[in-house]
Amino acid sequence: VQLQASGGGLVQAGGSLRLSCAASGGINAMSWYHQAPGKQRELVASITENGSANYKDFVKGRFTISRDNDKNTVDLQMNSLKPEDTGVYYCNAGYFRGIYYYPISWGQGTQVTVSS
């Protein structure tokens, strides 16, 4: 499956952005990853095929992941953005085995810059 991410941009701290990821075909579990400058890519939020969402602690209460199975899209609504949220965001299609998420296909990434 091919993934196309969009929606990044420049925003002031405290602002909001909505990222969207469109898949070329049917998708199972999906996720969003964040890669800050000079750091490793890390999982931010994931969602199962039936819509059950999981979040890393540092985005809980601020980010919301959602999906539309009819359109094969997954979105990430990001509120109360902080400068440390700056980086490239990647959508990913994968699967869950138990509580662990395994990434398979990656989108091209979209840049988010949060100014202080």
Secondary structure as UniProt FT lines:
FT   STRAND          3..6
FT   STRAND          9..12
FT   TURN            13..14
FT   STRAND          17..23
FT   STRAND          29..35
FT   TURN            37..38
FT   STRAND          42..47
FT   TURN            49..50
FT   STRAND          53..55
FT   HELIX           57..59
FT   TURN            60..62
FT   STRAND          63..68
FT   TURN            69..72
FT   STRAND          73..78
FT   HELIX           83..85
FT   STRAND          87..97
FT   TURN            98..99
FT   STRAND          100..106
FT   STRAND          110..115
//
